[in-house]
């Protein structure tokens, strides 16, 4: 129910009904024009520019070309709608004055045959002589023919809602020579923009049967299939057949119609080696997958022959299409562990993208390997940990792992990633596993505590320090300890936690001789400097291998607060400041 107008108490439906009645009562051609404008704006597939609209309104079905005298002026178009339509000044698109008007005009009783009318208009325009005469391999200046793009891209969407008899004839006329029509190039490059990357527009070998299959217009596909010389398996320039285009766009009716033909090849691959089933699986077209699998000659586990070598199940797992995954896993001839050419399995890719429901389906199988690594040695658990997918980590931890702490090629483990990201919930889950080494370093000698300290993840540091098997003073290969890293970054609360441990050396230098105090002083972290200076076993005069010391470093960087804290110490020689100059 449309809302009421506050000033009058009338509901908007009544207001709009009265306004439409006034539009219909206009004299001359204004009545027809006003209603056509409202129909186009309310039922078009995208906002129209004022130029597109004016040219669309000028089309006459039954004529051979556009009459320039039929193109209305913008002011006349707007006035015919009695204030219900405005032009957006920035985009030059026409729009209705309010979203509730859109709802009202889409009521079935207002324009019951709107899509039929729009489809017929688009097709009449595309069959005009000056449009048919355009070369298919060169996109014209669309400013000169603003309605060309819209009619090329959307006639079939309107036609899918229903074609009148004359519109059906116009569609067959267009599609009979579609491969040499400019609208073929425009549509092909919109739905498969290969030419945008090559810098030119080539004739795409995109025939009428391909187009009708893409739009899913069953009656037109049926008619084209019966034409003499129709090659139902003909491929376009990217290797798509009519079946591939119907699958690509999820047009179930056309897929069923084509597969009913015994001469249709349901396994014919495109230029990337992808079969119709693989295409349907990657697109998540569940019903299309069901229809394809009903054919006994469809190979449900065949990998594409392109660079990736992915099976339909792997494609569905990559994009998280649960329904398709269920259908494929229900087959006895589908291998749930089949990897691509880089070793990524369905479980690996589902974990990588965080598709929790797909992971559940795969793990419910007793024959899925939950620990198989792929790129850079990453396992599904490593990927889930690195991406912060707690639900996935919980699922994977419940599976039987061969090596829960298995590192990737950089020595990075699931716990390492969780600590790096500061994910306390995930760290708790991982630490609760008996076979996780909480103190195992990566190839740089950096432990989970080291990384958590570097990034200032206080909660994670607390969890790790609560364990007896974590060495809080373990340095990396560069000699930097967790305290050193936290001091350098100014993570005051983490420094406080580490200094509270008796087994942490607050004055331990790294391989360059730099102590936590020197690092904190160099970067001006007053709070950390204050904490370190309060420790009895911190030497404020200790130098690194370049003979730099805390006071000199803070002075050189202009950190007055740190300099003041250091000079307040009795064991620091203020004459050191002379060395700065």
C-alpha positions as CSV (number, residue, x, y, z in Angstrom):
1,X,0.0,0.0,0.0
2,X,1.5,3.3,-1.0
3,X,1.9,5.9,1.7
4,X,-0.3,8.9,2.3
5,X,0.5,12.5,1.4
6,X,0.8,14.3,4.7
7,X,-0.6,17.7,3.5
8,X,-3.9,16.3,2.1
9,X,-4.4,13.0,3.7
10,X,-4.8,11.4,0.2
11,X,-2.9,8.2,-0.5
12,X,-0.2,8.4,-3.2
13,X,-1.9,5.8,-5.3
14,X,-4.9,8.1,-5.6
15,X,-2.7,11.1,-6.4
16,X,-0.8,9.1,-9.1
17,X,-4.1,7.7,-10.6
18,X,-5.5,11.2,-10.9
19,X,-2.3,12.5,-12.5
20,X,-2.3,9.7,-15.0
21,X,-5.9,10.5,-15.9
22,X,-4.9,14.1,-16.5
23,X,-2.0,12.9,-18.7
24,X,-4.4,10.8,-20.8
25,X,-6.8,13.8,-21.2
26,X,-4.1,16.0,-22.8
27,X,-4.8,17.2,-26.3
28,X,-3.3,15.9,-29.5
29,X,-0.3,13.6,-29.3
30,X,0.7,14.7,-25.7
31,X,-1.5,11.9,-24.2
32,X,0.3,9.1,-26.0
33,X,3.7,10.6,-25.5
34,X,3.3,11.1,-21.8
35,X,2.2,7.5,-21.2
36,X,5.0,6.1,-23.4
37,X,7.6,8.1,-21.5
38,X,6.3,6.8,-18.2
39,X,6.3,3.2,-19.5
40,X,9.9,3.5,-20.8
41,X,11.3,5.0,-17.6
42,X,9.5,2.6,-15.3
43,X,10.3,-0.6,-17.2
44,X,13.7,0.1,-18.8
45,X,16.5,-2.2,-17.6
46,X,18.7,0.8,-16.7
47,X,18.3,4.6,-16.5
48,X,17.9,6.1,-19.9
49,X,19.6,9.3,-21.0
50,X,17.2,11.9,-22.4
51,X,18.7,11.4,-25.9
52,X,18.1,7.6,-25.7
53,X,14.5,8.2,-24.6
54,X,13.8,10.7,-27.3
55,X,15.1,8.3,-30.0
56,X,13.2,5.3,-28.5
57,X,10.0,7.4,-28.7
58,X,10.6,8.2,-32.3
59,X,10.7,4.5,-33.4
60,X,7.7,3.4,-35.6
61,X,7.2,-0.3,-36.0
62,X,6.6,-1.1,-39.7
63,X,8.8,1.6,-41.1
64,X,12.2,0.9,-42.7
65,X,14.1,3.7,-41.1
66,X,14.0,6.3,-38.3
67,X,12.3,9.5,-39.2
68,X,14.2,12.5,-37.7
69,X,11.1,14.5,-37.5
70,X,9.7,12.1,-34.9
71,X,12.5,12.9,-32.4
72,X,10.8,15.1,-29.8
73,X,12.5,18.0,-28.0
74,X,13.4,17.4,-24.4
75,X,11.0,20.1,-23.1
76,X,8.1,18.5,-24.9
77,X,8.9,15.1,-23.4
78,X,9.1,16.4,-19.9
79,X,5.9,18.6,-20.2
80,X,3.9,15.6,-21.5
81,X,4.4,13.9,-18.1
82,X,3.0,16.8,-16.0
83,X,5.9,17.0,-13.6
84,X,6.2,13.2,-12.9
85,X,9.6,13.0,-14.7
86,X,12.8,15.0,-14.2
87,X,16.3,15.0,-15.8
88,X,19.3,14.3,-13.6
89,X,21.6,17.3,-14.3
90,X,24.8,15.3,-13.8
91,X,24.1,12.1,-15.6
92,X,21.6,13.5,-18.1
93,X,19.3,10.5,-17.3
94,X,15.6,10.8,-16.9
95,X,14.0,9.6,-13.7
96,X,10.7,9.6,-11.9
97,X,10.1,12.1,-9.1
98,X,9.8,9.5,-6.4
99,X,10.5,5.7,-5.9
100,X,6.8,5.2,-5.0
101,X,5.9,6.3,-8.5
102,X,8.1,3.5,-9.8
103,X,6.2,1.0,-7.6
104,X,2.9,2.3,-8.8
105,X,3.7,2.3,-12.6
106,X,4.9,-1.3,-12.3
107,X,1.5,-2.5,-11.1
108,X,0.3,-5.0,-13.8
109,X,-2.8,-3.0,-14.6
110,X,-1.0,0.2,-15.6
111,X,1.2,-1.1,-18.5
112,X,0.2,-4.8,-18.9
113,X,2.2,-5.2,-22.2
114,X,5.1,-3.0,-21.4
115,X,7.9,-5.5,-22.0
116,X,6.4,-6.6,-25.3
117,X,6.2,-3.0,-26.4
118,X,9.8,-2.3,-25.4
119,X,11.1,-5.4,-27.1
120,X,9.2,-4.6,-30.3
121,X,10.5,-1.1,-30.3
122,X,14.1,-2.2,-29.8
123,X,13.8,-4.9,-32.6
124,X,12.2,-2.4,-35.0
125,X,15.1,0.0,-34.4
126,X,17.8,-2.7,-34.9
127,X,16.1,-3.7,-38.2
128,X,16.2,-0.2,-39.6
129,X,18.2,0.2,-42.8
130,X,20.8,2.6,-41.5
131,X,21.5,0.2,-38.5
132,X,21.7,-2.9,-40.7
133,X,24.2,-1.1,-42.9
134,X,26.7,-0.5,-40.1
135,X,29.9,-2.6,-40.2
136,X,30.0,-5.2,-37.5
137,X,33.7,-4.8,-36.8
138,X,33.6,-1.1,-35.9
139,X,31.6,0.4,-33.2
140,X,30.1,3.7,-34.4
141,X,29.9,7.0,-32.5
142,X,26.9,6.2,-30.2
143,X,26.2,9.9,-29.8
144,X,24.8,9.9,-33.4
145,X,22.6,6.9,-32.7
146,X,22.0,6.9,-28.9
147,X,19.4,4.2,-28.9
148,X,21.7,1.6,-30.5
149,X,23.4,0.4,-27.4
150,X,20.3,0.0,-25.3
151,X,18.3,-1.8,-28.0
152,X,21.3,-4.2,-28.7
153,X,21.9,-5.1,-25.0
154,X,18.3,-5.3,-23.7
155,X,15.9,-6.3,-26.4
156,X,16.2,-9.9,-25.4
157,X,15.6,-9.2,-21.7
158,X,12.3,-7.5,-22.6
159,X,11.6,-10.2,-25.2
160,X,12.1,-12.9,-22.6
161,X,9.0,-11.5,-20.8
162,X,7.0,-12.2,-24.0
163,X,7.1,-11.5,-27.7
164,X,4.2,-10.3,-29.8
165,X,3.8,-11.9,-33.2
166,X,5.3,-8.9,-35.1
167,X,8.1,-8.7,-32.5
168,X,8.9,-12.4,-33.0
169,X,9.1,-11.8,-36.8
170,X,11.4,-8.9,-36.2
171,X,13.6,-11.0,-33.9
172,X,14.0,-13.7,-36.5
173,X,14.8,-11.1,-39.1
174,X,17.5,-9.7,-37.0
175,X,19.0,-13.0,-35.9
176,X,19.0,-14.4,-39.4
177,X,22.0,-12.2,-40.2
178,X,23.1,-11.5,-36.6
179,X,26.7,-12.5,-37.0
180,X,27.3,-9.5,-39.4
181,X,25.1,-7.1,-37.4
182,X,26.6,-4.4,-35.2
183,X,24.3,-5.4,-32.3
184,X,26.1,-8.8,-32.2
185,X,29.4,-7.1,-31.5
186,X,28.0,-4.8,-28.9
187,X,26.3,-7.5,-27.0
188,X,29.2,-9.9,-27.2
189,X,31.7,-7.4,-26.0
190,X,29.4,-6.5,-23.1
191,X,28.9,-10.0,-21.8
192,X,32.3,-11.3,-22.7
193,X,34.6,-8.2,-22.9
194,X,37.6,-9.8,-24.5
195,X,38.0,-7.1,-27.1
196,X,38.3,-4.4,-24.4
197,X,41.7,-5.9,-23.5
198,X,42.9,-6.3,-27.0
199,X,42.3,-2.7,-28.0
200,X,40.0,-3.4,-31.0
201,X,36.6,-4.9,-31.8
202,X,36.6,-8.0,-33.9
203,X,33.6,-9.8,-35.4
204,X,32.9,-12.3,-32.7
205,X,31.2,-15.1,-34.8
206,X,28.3,-14.6,-32.4
207,X,25.3,-15.9,-34.4
208,X,21.6,-15.6,-33.8
209,X,21.2,-18.9,-32.1
210,X,23.9,-17.9,-29.6
211,X,22.1,-14.6,-28.9
212,X,18.6,-16.2,-28.4
213,X,20.2,-18.9,-26.2
214,X,21.9,-16.2,-24.1
215,X,18.6,-14.3,-23.5
216,X,16.7,-17.6,-23.0
217,X,14.0,-17.0,-25.5
218,X,12.8,-20.6,-26.0
219,X,10.4,-19.9,-28.9
220,X,13.0,-18.1,-30.9
221,X,15.7,-20.7,-30.2
222,X,13.2,-23.4,-31.3
223,X,12.5,-21.6,-34.6
224,X,16.2,-21.0,-35.3
225,X,17.0,-24.6,-34.7
226,X,14.6,-25.6,-37.4
227,X,16.2,-23.3,-40.0
228,X,18.1,-24.9,-42.9
229,X,21.8,-25.3,-42.3
230,X,21.7,-24.6,-38.6
231,X,24.8,-26.0,-36.9
232,X,23.7,-26.4,-33.3
233,X,27.2,-27.0,-32.1
234,X,28.7,-23.9,-33.9
235,X,31.2,-22.0,-31.7
236,X,31.9,-18.3,-31.6
237,X,35.3,-16.7,-31.3
238,X,35.7,-17.8,-27.6
239,X,34.5,-21.3,-28.3
240,X,31.0,-20.9,-26.8
241,X,28.2,-22.9,-28.4
242,X,24.5,-22.1,-28.1
243,X,24.4,-24.5,-25.1
244,X,27.3,-22.7,-23.5
245,X,25.6,-19.4,-23.8
246,X,22.4,-20.7,-22.3
247,X,24.4,-22.3,-19.4
248,X,26.4,-19.1,-18.9
249,X,23.3,-17.1,-18.3
250,X,21.4,-19.8,-16.4
251,X,18.6,-20.2,-19.0
252,X,17.1,-23.5,-17.9
253,X,14.4,-23.7,-20.5
254,X,16.8,-23.3,-23.4
255,X,19.3,-25.8,-21.8
256,X,16.5,-28.4,-21.7
257,X,15.5,-27.6,-25.3
258,X,19.0,-28.0,-26.6
259,X,19.9,-31.1,-24.6
260,X,16.7,-32.8,-26.0
261,X,18.6,-32.9,-29.3
262,X,20.8,-35.9,-29.7
263,X,23.2,-34.0,-32.0
264,X,24.0,-31.5,-29.2
265,X,27.5,-32.1,-27.7
266,X,27.1,-31.5,-23.9
267,X,30.8,-31.8,-23.3
268,X,32.1,-29.4,-26.0
269,X,34.6,-27.1,-24.4
270,X,35.3,-23.4,-25.0
271,X,38.6,-21.9,-25.9
272,X,39.7,-22.1,-22.2
273,X,38.9,-25.8,-22.1
274,X,35.8,-25.3,-20.0
275,X,32.8,-27.6,-20.5
276,X,29.2,-26.6,-20.1
277,X,29.0,-28.4,-16.7
278,X,32.1,-26.6,-15.4
279,X,30.6,-23.3,-16.6
280,X,27.3,-24.0,-14.8
281,X,29.2,-25.1,-11.7
282,X,31.3,-21.9,-11.5
283,X,28.2,-19.8,-12.1
284,X,26.2,-21.6,-9.4
285,X,23.3,-22.4,-11.8
286,X,22.0,-25.3,-9.7
287,X,19.1,-26.3,-11.9
288,X,21.2,-26.2,-15.0
289,X,23.7,-28.5,-13.3
290,X,20.9,-30.9,-12.5
291,X,19.7,-30.9,-16.1
292,X,23.2,-31.5,-17.4
293,X,23.9,-34.3,-15.0
294,X,20.7,-36.1,-16.1
295,X,22.5,-36.7,-19.5
296,X,24.4,-40.0,-19.3
297,X,27.1,-38.7,-21.6
298,X,28.1,-35.7,-19.4
299,X,31.4,-36.2,-17.7
300,X,30.8,-34.9,-14.1
301,X,34.5,-35.0,-13.0
302,X,36.3,-33.9,-16.1
303,X,38.8,-31.1,-15.4
304,X,39.1,-28.2,-17.9
305,X,41.9,-28.5,-20.4
306,X,43.1,-24.9,-19.8
307,X,45.8,-23.5,-17.6
308,X,44.0,-24.3,-14.3
309,X,42.7,-27.9,-14.8
310,X,39.7,-27.5,-12.5
311,X,36.9,-30.0,-12.2
312,X,33.2,-28.9,-11.9
313,X,33.3,-29.6,-8.2
314,X,36.4,-27.5,-7.7
315,X,34.8,-24.6,-9.6
316,X,31.7,-24.8,-7.4
317,X,33.9,-24.9,-4.3
318,X,35.9,-21.9,-5.4
319,X,32.7,-19.7,-5.7
320,X,30.9,-21.2,-2.7
321,X,27.9,-22.7,-4.5
322,X,26.6,-25.1,-1.9
323,X,23.7,-26.5,-4.0
324,X,26.0,-27.4,-6.9
325,X,28.5,-28.9,-4.5
326,X,25.8,-31.1,-3.0
327,X,24.7,-32.3,-6.5
328,X,28.2,-33.2,-7.5
329,X,29.1,-34.9,-4.2
330,X,26.0,-37.1,-4.5
331,X,27.6,-38.7,-7.5
332,X,29.7,-41.8,-7.1
333,X,32.0,-40.8,-10.0
334,X,33.2,-37.5,-8.6
335,X,36.6,-37.3,-6.8
336,X,36.3,-34.8,-3.9
337,X,40.1,-34.5,-3.7
338,X,40.8,-33.9,-7.3
339,X,43.3,-30.9,-7.4
340,X,43.9,-28.3,-10.0
341,X,47.3,-28.0,-11.7
342,X,48.7,-26.1,-8.7
343,X,47.5,-28.7,-6.2
344,X,44.5,-26.8,-4.9
345,X,41.7,-29.2,-3.9
346,X,38.0,-28.3,-3.5
347,X,38.5,-28.1,0.3
348,X,41.6,-26.0,-0.1
349,X,39.8,-23.4,-2.3
350,X,36.7,-23.3,-0.2
351,X,38.9,-22.7,2.9
352,X,40.8,-20.0,1.0
353,X,37.6,-18.1,0.2
354,X,35.9,-18.7,3.6
355,X,33.0,-20.8,2.2
356,X,32.1,-22.4,5.5
357,X,29.0,-24.3,4.3
358,X,31.0,-25.8,1.4
359,X,33.7,-26.8,3.8
360,X,31.1,-28.6,6.0
361,X,29.8,-30.5,3.0
362,X,33.3,-31.6,2.0
363,X,34.4,-32.6,5.5
364,X,31.2,-34.6,5.9
365,X,32.8,-37.0,3.4
366,X,35.0,-39.6,4.9
367,X,37.3,-39.5,1.9
368,X,38.4,-35.8,1.9
369,X,42.0,-35.1,2.9
370,X,41.7,-32.1,5.3
371,X,45.5,-31.5,5.5
372,X,46.6,-31.4,1.9
373,X,48.7,-28.4,1.1
374,X,48.8,-26.4,-2.2
375,X,50.3,-23.0,-3.1
376,X,53.4,-22.1,-1.0
377,X,52.6,-25.2,1.1
378,X,49.5,-23.7,2.7
379,X,47.0,-26.1,4.2
380,X,43.3,-25.4,4.5
381,X,43.8,-24.7,8.2
382,X,46.6,-22.2,7.5
383,X,44.4,-20.4,5.0
384,X,41.4,-20.2,7.3
385,X,43.7,-18.9,10.1
386,X,45.4,-16.4,7.9
387,X,42.0,-15.0,6.7
388,X,40.5,-14.9,10.2
389,X,37.7,-17.4,9.5
390,X,37.0,-18.6,13.0
391,X,34.1,-20.8,12.0
392,X,36.2,-22.6,9.4
393,X,39.0,-23.1,11.9
394,X,36.6,-24.7,14.3
395,X,35.4,-27.1,11.5
396,X,38.9,-28.0,10.4
397,X,40.1,-28.6,14.0
398,X,37.3,-31.1,14.4
399,X,38.7,-33.1,11.5
400,X,41.4,-35.7,11.9
401,X,44.6,-34.0,11.0
402,X,47.8,-35.7,10.0
403,X,49.9,-32.7,11.1
404,X,48.0,-29.8,12.7
405,X,51.1,-27.7,13.0
406,X,52.3,-28.3,9.4
407,X,54.1,-25.2,8.1
408,X,54.0,-23.7,4.7
409,X,57.2,-23.0,2.7
410,X,58.0,-20.0,4.8
411,X,57.6,-21.9,8.1
412,X,54.3,-20.2,8.8
413,X,51.7,-22.2,10.7
414,X,48.0,-21.6,11.6
415,X,48.9,-20.4,15.1
416,X,51.5,-18.0,13.6
417,X,48.8,-16.4,11.4
418,X,46.2,-16.2,14.2
419,X,48.8,-14.4,16.4
420,X,49.8,-12.1,13.7
421,X,46.2,-11.1,13.1
422,X,45.5,-10.8,16.8
423,X,42.5,-13.1,16.6
424,X,42.1,-14.2,20.2
425,X,39.2,-16.6,19.6
426,X,41.2,-18.4,17.0
427,X,44.3,-18.5,19.1
428,X,42.2,-20.1,21.9
429,X,40.9,-22.7,19.5
430,X,44.4,-23.6,18.3
431,X,46.0,-23.6,21.7
432,X,43.4,-26.0,22.9
433,X,44.7,-28.6,20.5
434,X,47.1,-31.0,22.1
435,X,49.4,-31.3,19.1
436,X,50.1,-27.5,18.5
437,X,53.5,-26.2,19.4
438,X,52.8,-22.8,20.9
439,X,56.5,-21.7,20.8
440,X,57.6,-23.1,17.4
441,X,59.3,-20.4,15.3
442,X,59.1,-19.8,11.6
443,X,62.1,-19.8,9.4
444,X,63.1,-16.4,10.7
445,X,63.2,-17.8,14.2
446,X,60.1,-15.7,15.1
447,X,57.6,-17.3,17.5
448,X,53.9,-16.7,17.7
449,X,54.6,-14.5,20.8
450,X,57.2,-12.5,18.8
451,X,54.6,-11.7,16.1
452,X,51.8,-10.9,18.6
453,X,54.2,-8.5,20.5
454,X,55.3,-6.8,17.3
455,X,51.7,-6.0,16.4
456,X,50.6,-5.1,19.9
457,X,47.9,-7.8,20.3
458,X,47.7,-7.6,24.1
459,X,45.0,-10.3,24.5
460,X,47.0,-12.8,22.4
461,X,50.2,-12.0,24.4
462,X,48.3,-12.8,27.6
463,X,47.1,-16.1,26.2
464,X,50.6,-17.1,25.2
465,X,52.3,-16.0,28.4
466,X,49.8,-18.1,30.4
467,X,51.4,-21.2,28.9
468,X,54.3,-23.0,30.4
469,X,55.7,-24.1,27.0
470,X,56.2,-20.5,25.7
471,X,59.6,-18.9,26.1
472,X,58.8,-15.2,26.5
473,X,62.4,-14.1,25.7
474,X,63.1,-16.2,22.6
475,X,64.7,-14.1,19.9
476,X,64.4,-14.4,16.2
477,X,67.4,-15.0,14.0
478,X,68.1,-11.2,14.1
479,X,68.4,-11.4,17.9
480,X,65.3,-9.3,18.5
481,X,63.1,-10.6,21.4
482,X,59.3,-10.0,21.8
483,X,60.2,-7.2,24.2
484,X,62.5,-5.6,21.7
485,X,59.8,-5.6,19.1
486,X,57.0,-4.3,21.4
487,X,59.4,-1.5,22.6
488,X,60.3,-0.5,19.1
489,X,56.6,-0.2,18.2
490,X,55.6,1.6,21.4
491,X,53.1,-1.1,22.5
492,X,53.1,-0.1,26.2
493,X,50.6,-2.6,27.5
494,X,52.5,-5.5,25.9
495,X,55.8,-4.2,27.3
496,X,54.2,-4.1,30.7
497,X,53.1,-7.7,30.4
498,X,56.5,-8.9,29.3
499,X,58.4,-7.0,32.0
500,X,56.2,-8.7,34.5
501,X,57.9,-11.9,33.7
502,X,61.0,-12.9,35.7
503,X,62.4,-14.8,32.7
504,X,62.4,-11.8,30.4
505,X,65.7,-9.9,30.1
506,X,64.7,-6.2,29.8
507,X,68.2,-5.2,28.6
508,X,68.9,-7.9,26.1
509,X,70.5,-6.5,22.9
510,X,69.8,-7.8,19.4
511,X,72.5,-8.7,16.9
512,X,73.2,-5.1,16.3
513,X,73.6,-4.4,20.0
514,X,70.4,-2.5,20.3
515,X,68.5,-2.9,23.6
516,X,64.8,-2.4,24.1
517,X,65.5,0.9,25.7
518,X,67.5,2.2,22.7
519,X,64.7,1.2,20.3
520,X,62.0,2.9,22.4
521,X,64.2,6.0,22.7
522,X,65.0,6.1,19.0
523,X,61.2,6.1,18.2
524,X,60.1,8.5,20.9
525,X,57.9,6.1,22.9
526,X,57.9,7.9,26.3
527,X,55.6,5.4,28.1
528,X,57.8,2.4,27.1
529,X,61.0,4.3,28.1
530,X,59.5,5.1,31.5
531,X,58.7,1.4,32.1
532,X,62.1,0.2,31.0
533,X,63.9,2.8,33.1
534,X,62.0,1.6,36.2
535,X,63.7,-1.8,35.9
536,X,66.8,-2.2,38.0
537,X,68.7,-4.3,35.4
538,X,68.4,-1.8,32.5
539,X,71.7,0.0,31.6
540,X,70.7,3.4,30.1
541,X,74.2,3.9,28.7
542,X,74.6,0.7,26.7
543,X,75.6,1.4,23.1
544,X,75.0,-0.6,19.9
545,X,77.6,-1.6,17.4
546,X,77.6,1.9,15.9
547,X,78.2,3.4,19.4
548,X,74.8,4.9,19.5
549,X,73.0,5.1,22.9
550,X,69.5,6.0,24.1
551,X,70.2,9.6,25.0
552,X,72.1,10.4,21.8
553,X,69.4,8.7,19.7
554,X,66.4,10.5,21.3
555,X,68.3,13.8,21.2
556,X,69.1,13.4,17.5
557,X,65.4,12.7,16.7
558,X,64.2,15.6,18.8
559,X,62.2,13.6,21.3
560,X,62.3,16.1,24.2
561,X,60.1,14.0,26.5
562,X,62.4,10.9,26.2
563,X,65.5,13.1,26.7
564,X,64.0,14.5,29.9
565,X,63.3,11.0,31.2
566,X,66.8,9.9,30.5
567,X,68.5,13.0,32.0
568,X,66.5,12.5,35.2
569,X,68.7,9.4,35.8
570,X,71.8,9.9,38.0
571,X,73.8,7.4,36.0
572,X,73.5,9.3,32.7
573,X,76.2,11.8,31.7
574,X,74.5,14.9,30.4
575,X,77.6,15.8,28.5
576,X,76.7,13.1,26.0
577,X,74.5,15.7,24.4
578,X,77.5,17.4,23.1
579,X,78.2,14.4,20.9
580,X,75.0,15.1,18.9
581,X,76.3,18.3,17.5
